[in-house]
Amino acid sequence: MEDKEKLEYEIKELIISALALEDIGPSDIESEAVLFVEGLGLDSIDALELAMALEERYGVKIGEDPELNQEIFASVRNLAGFVSENRTQ
């Protein structure tokens, strides 16, 4: 598995565990699928929990810019790109 794919898989696992999603596995989440509203149907509370989990696991800080955050959280692929560029762990 390529590093990028491995990171995407880890983030899918993190999403499932951090948000206590049941009856879903990492392979059920498309890397390019929309995470909020459509797709997984996540909401703003989920975004906060996910941001905290990403910070704890990878040392990345999610800022206050709503437009940038919307881009970061658009999909697993975008999250993986952000983490790989900003991770400290």
DSSP file (Angstrom, degrees, kcal/mol; ACC not computed):
  #  RESIDUE AA STRUCTURE BP1 BP2  ACC     N-H-->O    O-->H-N    N-H-->O    O-->H-N    TCO  KAPPA ALPHA  PHI   PSI    X-CA   Y-CA   Z-CA
    1    1 A M              0   0    0      0, 0.0     2,-0.0     0, 0.0     5,-0.0   0.000 360.0 360.0 360.0 132.7    0.0    0.0    0.0
    2    2 A E     >  -     0   0    0      1,-0.1     4,-2.9     4,-0.0     5,-0.2  -0.294 360.0-111.9 -67.3 154.0    1.3    3.4   -1.0
    3    3 A D  H  > S+     0   0    0      1,-0.2     4,-2.6     2,-0.2     5,-0.2   0.902 118.3  50.1 -55.0 -44.5    2.0    6.0    1.8
    4    4 A K  H  > S+     0   0    0      1,-0.2     4,-2.3     2,-0.2    -1,-0.2   0.920 113.2  45.5 -62.3 -44.6   -0.9    8.2    0.6
    5    5 A E  H  > S+     0   0    0      2,-0.2     4,-2.4     1,-0.2    -1,-0.2   0.885 111.7  52.9 -65.5 -38.6   -3.3    5.3    0.5
    6    6 A K  H  X S+     0   0    0     -4,-2.9     4,-2.4     2,-0.2    -2,-0.2   0.918 110.4  47.1 -62.6 -44.1   -2.1    4.1    3.9
    7    7 A L  H  X S+     0   0    0     -4,-2.6     4,-2.5     2,-0.2    -2,-0.2   0.907 111.1  51.3 -65.2 -42.2   -2.7    7.6    5.4
    8    8 A E  H  X S+     0   0    0     -4,-2.3     4,-2.2     1,-0.2    -2,-0.2   0.913 110.9  49.1 -60.4 -42.1   -6.2    7.7    3.8
    9    9 A Y  H  X S+     0   0    0     -4,-2.4     4,-2.3     2,-0.2    -2,-0.2   0.917 110.6  50.2 -63.6 -43.8   -7.0    4.3    5.3
   10   10 A E  H  X S+     0   0    0     -4,-2.4     4,-2.4     1,-0.2    -2,-0.2   0.900 110.6  50.1 -60.1 -41.3   -5.7    5.5    8.8
   11   11 A I  H  X S+     0   0    0     -4,-2.5     4,-2.7     2,-0.2    -1,-0.2   0.883 108.1  52.6 -67.6 -37.6   -7.9    8.6    8.5
   12   12 A K  H  X S+     0   0    0     -4,-2.2     4,-2.2     2,-0.2    -1,-0.2   0.926 110.9  47.5 -61.0 -43.8  -10.9    6.5    7.6
   13   13 A E  H  X S+     0   0    0     -4,-2.3     4,-2.5     1,-0.2     5,-0.2   0.903 111.6  51.0 -62.5 -40.6  -10.3    4.3   10.7
   14   14 A L  H  X S+     0   0    0     -4,-2.4     4,-3.3     2,-0.2     5,-0.3   0.907 108.6  51.1 -63.4 -43.1   -9.9    7.5   12.8
   15   15 A I  H  X S+     0   0    0     -4,-2.7     4,-1.9     1,-0.2     6,-0.3   0.935 112.0  47.5 -58.8 -47.1  -13.2    8.9   11.5
   16   16 A I  H  <>S+     0   0    0     -4,-2.2     5,-2.1     1,-0.2     4,-0.3   0.924 119.1  38.2 -62.6 -46.4  -15.0    5.6   12.4
   17   17 A S  H ><5S+     0   0    0     -4,-2.5     3,-0.8     3,-0.2    -2,-0.2   0.919 116.4  49.8 -74.4 -42.8  -13.5    5.4   15.9
   18   18 A A  H 3<5S+     0   0    0     -4,-3.3    -1,-0.2     1,-0.2    -2,-0.2   0.849 120.9  35.8 -65.0 -33.5  -13.6    9.1   16.7
   19   19 A L  T 3<5S-     0   0    0     -4,-1.9    -1,-0.2    -5,-0.3    -2,-0.2   0.323 104.9-126.7-103.3   7.0  -17.2    9.4   15.7
   20   20 A A  T < 5 -     0   0    0     -3,-0.8     2,-0.4    -4,-0.3    -3,-0.2   0.890  39.3-177.8  49.3  47.2  -18.3    6.0   16.9
   21   21 A L      < -     0   0    0     -5,-2.1     3,-0.4    -6,-0.3     2,-0.3  -0.626   9.2-154.5 -77.3 130.3  -19.8    5.1   13.5
   22   22 A E        +     0   0    0     -2,-0.4     3,-0.1     1,-0.2    -1,-0.0  -0.693  66.1  20.0-105.0 158.6  -21.3    1.7   13.6
   23   23 A D  S    S+     0   0    0     -2,-0.3     2,-0.3     1,-0.2    -1,-0.2   0.795 101.3 102.3  58.2  31.6  -21.9   -0.8   10.7
   24   24 A I        -     0   0    0     -3,-0.4    -1,-0.2    -8,-0.0    -3,-0.0  -0.997  50.2-164.9-144.6 140.2  -19.3    0.9    8.6
   25   25 A G    >   -     0   0    0     -2,-0.3     3,-2.0    -3,-0.1     4,-0.5  -0.775  39.7-100.6-118.7 166.3  -15.7   -0.1    7.7
   26   26 A P  G >  S+     0   0    0      0, 0.0     3,-1.4     0, 0.0    -1,-0.1   0.851 122.1  57.6 -54.1 -36.1  -12.8    1.9    6.2
   27   27 A S  G 3  S+     0   0    0      1,-0.3   -18,-0.0     3,-0.0    -3,-0.0   0.656  96.9  64.0 -71.9 -13.0  -13.5    0.2    2.8
   28   28 A D  G <  S+     0   0    0     -3,-2.0     2,-0.6     2,-0.1    -1,-0.3   0.619  89.3  79.9 -81.5 -12.9  -17.0    1.6    2.9
   29   29 A I  S <  S-     0   0    0     -3,-1.4     2,-0.3    -4,-0.5   -17,-0.1  -0.854  77.8-139.7-101.0 120.1  -15.8    5.2    2.8
   30   30 A E    >   -     0   0    0     -2,-0.6     3,-1.0     1,-0.1    46,-0.5  -0.589  12.1-134.5 -75.3 135.8  -14.7    6.5   -0.6
   31   31 A S  T 3  S+     0   0    0     -2,-0.3    46,-2.8     1,-0.3    47,-0.3   0.803 106.0  37.3 -62.1 -29.2  -11.6    8.6   -0.4
   32   32 A E  T 3  S+     0   0    0     44,-0.2    -1,-0.3    43,-0.2     2,-0.1   0.395  91.1 117.7-103.9   2.5  -13.1   11.3   -2.6
   33   33 A A  S <  S-     0   0    0     -3,-1.0    43,-0.5     1,-0.1     2,-0.2  -0.383  75.6-100.8 -71.1 148.2  -16.7   11.1   -1.3
   34   34 A V        -     0   0    0      1,-0.1     6,-1.3    41,-0.1     7,-0.3  -0.460  29.8-161.6 -65.7 135.7  -18.1   14.2    0.4
   35   35 A L        +     0   0    0     39,-1.2     7,-2.6    38,-0.4     2,-0.3   0.813  65.2  62.0 -90.8 -32.8  -18.0   13.8    4.2
   36   36 A F  B    S-a   42   0A   0     38,-0.3     2,-2.1     5,-0.2     7,-0.2  -0.727 115.4 -18.0-106.0 149.0  -20.5   16.4    5.3
   37   37 A V  S    S+     0   0    0      5,-1.8     6,-0.0    -2,-0.3    -1,-0.0  -0.418 134.6  35.3  62.0 -78.7  -24.3   16.7    4.6
   38   38 A E  S >  S+     0   0    0     -2,-2.1     3,-2.8     2,-0.1     4,-0.4  -0.044 116.1  28.7 -80.7-164.7  -24.1   14.2    1.7
   39   39 A G  T 3  S+     0   0    0      1,-0.3    -4,-0.2     2,-0.1    -3,-0.1  -0.303 141.0   2.3  56.6-118.7  -21.7   11.3    1.7
   40   40 A L  T 3  S-     0   0    0     -6,-1.3    -1,-0.3    -2,-0.1    -4,-0.1   0.672  95.0-131.5 -74.0 -16.5  -21.2   10.3    5.3
   41   41 A G    <   +     0   0    0     -3,-2.8    -5,-0.2    -7,-0.3    -2,-0.1   0.824  42.3 169.8  72.2  32.1  -23.6   13.0    6.4
   42   42 A L  B     -a   36   0A   0     -7,-2.6    -5,-1.8    -4,-0.4     2,-0.2  -0.325  16.0-154.4 -73.8 160.1  -21.3   14.4    9.1
   43   43 A D     >  -     0   0    0     -7,-0.2     4,-2.0    -6,-0.0     5,-0.1  -0.610  36.6 -82.0-125.4-173.2  -22.2   17.7   10.9
   44   44 A S  H  > S+     0   0    0      1,-0.2     4,-1.9     2,-0.2     5,-0.1   0.827 126.6  53.7 -65.3 -32.9  -20.3   20.5   12.6
   45   45 A I  H  > S+     0   0    0      2,-0.2     4,-2.3     1,-0.2    -1,-0.2   0.920 108.6  50.4 -65.4 -42.7  -20.1   18.6   15.9
   46   46 A D  H  > S+     0   0    0      1,-0.2     4,-2.8     2,-0.2    -2,-0.2   0.890 107.2  55.2 -59.6 -39.3  -18.5   15.7   14.0
   47   47 A A  H  X S+     0   0    0     -4,-2.0     4,-2.7     2,-0.2    -1,-0.2   0.910 108.2  48.0 -62.0 -42.4  -16.1   18.2   12.5
   48   48 A L  H  X S+     0   0    0     -4,-1.9     4,-2.3     2,-0.2    -2,-0.2   0.935 113.6  46.5 -63.6 -46.4  -15.0   19.4   15.9
   49   49 A E  H  X S+     0   0    0     -4,-2.3     4,-2.1     1,-0.2    -2,-0.2   0.905 114.5  47.8 -62.6 -41.3  -14.5   15.8   17.2
   50   50 A L  H  X S+     0   0    0     -4,-2.8     4,-2.7     2,-0.2    -2,-0.2   0.899 109.3  53.0 -67.0 -41.0  -12.6   14.8   14.1
   51   51 A A  H  X S+     0   0    0     -4,-2.7     4,-2.2     1,-0.2    -2,-0.2   0.909 110.6  47.7 -60.3 -42.6  -10.4   17.9   14.3
   52   52 A M  H  X S+     0   0    0     -4,-2.3     4,-2.5     2,-0.2    -1,-0.2   0.901 112.1  49.3 -65.6 -40.6   -9.5   17.0   17.9
   53   53 A A  H  X S+     0   0    0     -4,-2.1     4,-2.5     2,-0.2     5,-0.2   0.897 111.4  49.0 -65.9 -40.2   -8.8   13.4   16.9
   54   54 A L  H  X>S+     0   0    0     -4,-2.7     4,-2.8     2,-0.2     6,-0.8   0.892 111.9  49.2 -65.3 -39.6   -6.6   14.6   14.0
   55   55 A E  H  X5S+     0   0    0     -4,-2.2     4,-1.7     4,-0.2    -2,-0.2   0.923 113.9  45.8 -65.2 -43.5   -4.7   16.9   16.3
   56   56 A E  H  <5S+     0   0    0     -4,-2.5    -2,-0.2     2,-0.2    -1,-0.2   0.914 120.9  37.6 -65.3 -43.4   -4.2   14.2   18.9
   57   57 A R  H  <5S+     0   0    0     -4,-2.5    -2,-0.2    -5,-0.2    -3,-0.2   0.889 135.5  16.2 -78.7 -40.6   -3.1   11.6   16.4
   58   58 A Y  H  <5S-     0   0    0     -4,-2.8    30,-2.5    -5,-0.2    31,-1.4   0.482  94.0-120.1-116.5  -5.2   -1.0   13.6   14.0
   59   59 A G     << +     0   0    0     -4,-1.7     2,-0.3    -5,-0.5    -4,-0.2   0.718  61.4 147.1  72.7  19.9   -0.3   16.9   15.8
   60   60 A V        -     0   0    0     -6,-0.8     2,-0.5    -9,-0.1    -1,-0.2  -0.699  39.8-143.2 -91.5 142.7   -2.1   19.0   13.1
   61   61 A K        -     0   0    0     -2,-0.3     2,-0.6    25,-0.2    -9,-0.1  -0.907   4.6-148.2-106.5 127.7   -3.9   22.2   14.1
   62   62 A I        -     0   0    0     -2,-0.5     7,-0.0   -11,-0.1    -7,-0.0  -0.842  23.8-144.1 -92.6 125.7   -7.1   23.1   12.3
   63   63 A G        -     0   0    0     -2,-0.6    -1,-0.1     2,-0.1     6,-0.0   0.116  21.1-102.2 -79.9-165.5   -7.5   26.9   12.1
   64   64 A E  S    S+     0   0    0      4,-0.0    -1,-0.1     5,-0.0    -2,-0.0   0.437  79.0 115.5-100.1  -3.1  -10.5   29.2   12.3
   65   65 A D     >  -     0   0    0      1,-0.2     4,-2.8     2,-0.1     5,-0.2  -0.587  49.7-161.7 -76.7 108.0  -10.9   29.9    8.6
   66   66 A P  H  > S+     0   0    0      0, 0.0     4,-2.2     0, 0.0    -1,-0.2   0.867  88.5  49.2 -60.0 -38.5  -14.3   28.4    7.6
   67   67 A E  H  > S+     0   0    0      2,-0.2     4,-1.6     1,-0.2     5,-0.1   0.924 113.7  45.5 -68.2 -42.6  -13.5   28.4    3.9
   68   68 A L  H  > S+     0   0    0      1,-0.2     4,-2.7     2,-0.2    -1,-0.2   0.918 113.3  50.5 -64.6 -42.9  -10.2   26.7    4.4
   69   69 A N  H  X S+     0   0    0     -4,-2.8     4,-2.8     1,-0.2    -2,-0.2   0.873 106.1  55.3 -63.9 -36.9  -11.7   24.2    6.8
   70   70 A Q  H  < S+     0   0    0     -4,-2.2    -1,-0.2    -5,-0.2    -2,-0.2   0.897 111.0  45.7 -61.3 -39.3  -14.5   23.4    4.4
   71   71 A E  H >< S+     0   0    0     -4,-1.6     3,-1.1     2,-0.2     4,-0.3   0.921 113.1  49.1 -68.1 -45.4  -11.8   22.6    1.8
   72   72 A I  H >< S+     0   0    0     -4,-2.7     3,-0.5     1,-0.2    -2,-0.2   0.912 116.8  41.6 -60.4 -44.3   -9.8   20.5    4.3
   73   73 A F  T 3< S+     0   0    0     -4,-2.8   -38,-0.4     1,-0.2    -1,-0.2   0.263  84.1 102.9 -90.1  11.9  -12.8   18.5    5.4
   74   74 A A  T <  S-     0   0    0     -3,-1.1   -39,-1.2     1,-0.1     2,-0.3   0.874  95.1 -16.0 -63.7 -36.9  -14.3   18.1    2.0
   75   75 A S    <>  -     0   0    0     -3,-0.5     4,-2.3    -4,-0.3     5,-0.2  -0.965  67.9 -98.4-158.3 168.5  -13.1   14.4    1.7
   76   76 A V  H  > S+     0   0    0    -46,-0.5     4,-2.9   -43,-0.5     5,-0.2   0.900 122.5  56.2 -60.0 -40.8  -10.8   11.8    3.2
   77   77 A R  H  > S+     0   0    0    -46,-2.8     4,-2.1     1,-0.2    -1,-0.2   0.910 108.1  46.6 -60.3 -42.8   -8.3   12.6    0.3
   78   78 A N  H  > S+     0   0    0    -47,-0.3     4,-2.4     2,-0.2    -1,-0.2   0.915 112.3  50.4 -65.4 -42.4   -8.3   16.3    1.3
   79   79 A L  H  X S+     0   0    0     -4,-2.3     4,-2.8     1,-0.2    -2,-0.2   0.922 110.1  50.2 -59.6 -44.4   -7.8   15.4    5.0
   80   80 A A  H  X S+     0   0    0     -4,-2.9     4,-2.7     1,-0.2    -1,-0.2   0.893 110.1  50.4 -62.8 -40.2   -4.9   13.1    4.1
   81   81 A G  H  X S+     0   0    0     -4,-2.1     4,-1.6    -5,-0.2    -1,-0.2   0.920 112.1  47.1 -62.9 -44.2   -3.3   15.9    2.0
   82   82 A F  H  X S+     0   0    0     -4,-2.4     4,-1.6     2,-0.2    -2,-0.2   0.931 113.8  47.7 -62.7 -46.3   -3.6   18.3    4.9
   83   83 A V  H  X S+     0   0    0     -4,-2.8     4,-2.1     1,-0.2     3,-0.2   0.923 110.2  51.4 -62.3 -45.3   -2.3   15.9    7.4
   84   84 A S  H  < S+     0   0    0     -4,-2.7    -1,-0.2     1,-0.2    -2,-0.2   0.832 114.4  44.0 -65.7 -29.9    0.7   14.9    5.3
   85   85 A E  H  < S+     0   0    0     -4,-1.6    -1,-0.2    -5,-0.2    -2,-0.2   0.755 127.3  27.7 -81.7 -24.3    1.7   18.5    4.7
   86   86 A N  H  < S+     0   0    0     -4,-1.6    -2,-0.2    -3,-0.2   -25,-0.2   0.414  83.7 127.5-120.8   0.4    1.2   19.6    8.4
   87   87 A R     <  -     0   0    0     -4,-2.1   -28,-0.2    -5,-0.2   -27,-0.1  -0.280  30.6-176.3 -68.4 147.0    1.8   16.6   10.6
   88   88 A T              0   0    0    -30,-2.5   -29,-0.2     0, 0.0    -1,-0.1   0.410 360.0 360.0-115.0  -6.0    4.2   16.8   13.5
   89   89 A Q              0   0    0    -31,-1.4   -30,-0.1     0, 0.0    -2,-0.1   0.361 360.0 360.0-123.9 360.0    3.9   13.1   14.6
